[in-house]
Amino acid sequence: MAASDVEAAERFRLAVEEAVRTGRPEPVYPLLANDVEWVTPFRTFRGRDNVKWELRWIRPAETFDYEFRNEDWVDRGDGVLACRVHETYRLKITGEVGYEGDRLVELVILAGRVGRYEMRIVG
């Protein structure tokens, strides 16, 4: 696992977390390859422009605060890095947990950019 790939993956992870918190996904886009494949449990997008279009719904949360707890990146071989992420959404008014769950994020880094992103719900 190249250190530069881990650094690119970590920059991407931090940018996505910030996008979720602020509702501004624009800093994520330069980290994506032009022909990125973006895979979620519900749909798959191909190409940076399609990802931009599909992520247009991201808005700042009015009712929830988000917390993310991440494990270290793991080399899965064949250029794939994986990281388990625990998400907690808390109600802003009460601090109560509204939702929490685990995700597995897998990335393929190509020339310093994300060539493939896959997120799976794992718990």
C-alpha positions in Angstrom: 0.0 0.0 0.0 1.6 3.3 -1.1 1.6 6.0 1.4 0.5 8.5 -1.2 -2.6 6.3 -1.9 -3.5 6.3 1.9 -3.0 10.1 2.0 -5.3 10.5 -1.0 -7.9 8.2 0.6 -7.7 10.1 3.9 -8.1 13.5 2.1 -11.2 12.1 0.3 -12.7 10.7 3.6 -12.3 14.0 5.4 -13.8 15.9 2.4 -16.8 13.6 2.3 -17.3 14.0 6.1 -17.1 17.8 5.8 -19.6 17.7 2.9 -22.1 15.8 5.0 -21.7 18.2 7.9 -21.8 21.4 5.9 -23.9 20.5 2.9 -21.1 21.6 0.5 -19.8 18.7 -1.6 -17.7 20.9 -3.9 -14.3 20.1 -2.2 -14.9 16.4 -2.9 -15.1 16.8 -6.7 -11.4 17.6 -7.4 -10.4 14.4 -5.5 -12.3 12.2 -8.0 -11.0 10.9 -11.3 -12.9 12.1 -14.4 -14.2 8.5 -15.0 -14.9 7.7 -11.3 -17.3 4.9 -10.5 -19.4 5.8 -7.4 -21.3 2.7 -6.0 -23.8 2.8 -3.2 -26.3 0.2 -2.0 -29.0 1.9 -4.1 -27.4 3.1 -7.3 -24.2 3.5 -9.2 -22.9 6.6 -11.0 -20.1 6.8 -13.5 -18.1 9.9 -14.2 -17.4 13.0 -12.1 -20.2 15.1 -13.7 -22.8 12.4 -12.9 -21.5 12.3 -9.3 -21.9 16.1 -9.1 -25.4 15.9 -10.4 -26.4 13.1 -8.1 -24.9 14.7 -5.0 -26.8 18.0 -5.6 -29.2 17.1 -2.8 -26.6 17.4 -0.1 -27.7 20.2 2.3 -26.6 21.3 5.8 -28.4 19.3 8.4 -31.0 21.3 10.3 -32.0 18.7 12.8 -28.9 16.4 13.2 -25.3 16.7 14.2 -23.1 14.1 12.6 -20.3 12.1 14.3 -17.9 9.8 12.4 -15.5 7.3 13.9 -13.2 5.6 11.5 -10.8 2.7 11.5 -7.5 2.8 9.7 -7.3 2.2 6.0 -6.6 -1.5 5.1 -5.0 -2.6 2.0 -7.2 -5.2 0.3 -4.8 -5.7 -2.6 -5.2 -4.9 -6.3 -5.1 -1.2 -5.4 -8.2 -1.3 -3.1 -8.2 0.5 0.2 -11.0 -0.1 2.8 -12.1 1.7 5.9 -14.9 0.9 8.3 -16.8 4.0 9.4 -19.3 4.3 12.3 -21.8 7.1 11.8 -23.9 8.6 14.6 -26.6 11.2 13.9 -27.7 13.1 17.0 -30.8 15.3 17.3 -29.5 18.9 17.7 -32.2 19.8 20.2 -31.8 16.9 22.7 -28.5 15.2 21.8 -30.3 11.9 21.5 -29.1 9.4 19.0 -31.5 9.5 16.0 -29.5 6.9 14.0 -26.2 5.1 14.0 -24.7 2.5 11.8 -21.6 1.1 10.2 -20.4 1.5 6.7 -17.6 -0.1 4.8 -15.9 2.3 2.3 -13.7 0.9 -0.4 -11.6 3.1 -2.7 -9.4 2.5 -5.7 -6.9 5.4 -5.9 -5.6 6.1 -9.5 -2.9 8.7 -10.0 -3.8 10.3 -6.6 -7.5 10.5 -7.3 -10.5 8.3 -6.4 -11.1 6.1 -9.4 -13.8 4.0 -7.6 -15.8 4.6 -4.5 -18.0 1.9 -3.0 -20.0 2.3 0.2 -21.8 -0.7 1.8 -24.0 -0.8 4.9 -22.5 -3.4 7.2 -24.2 -2.8 10.5 
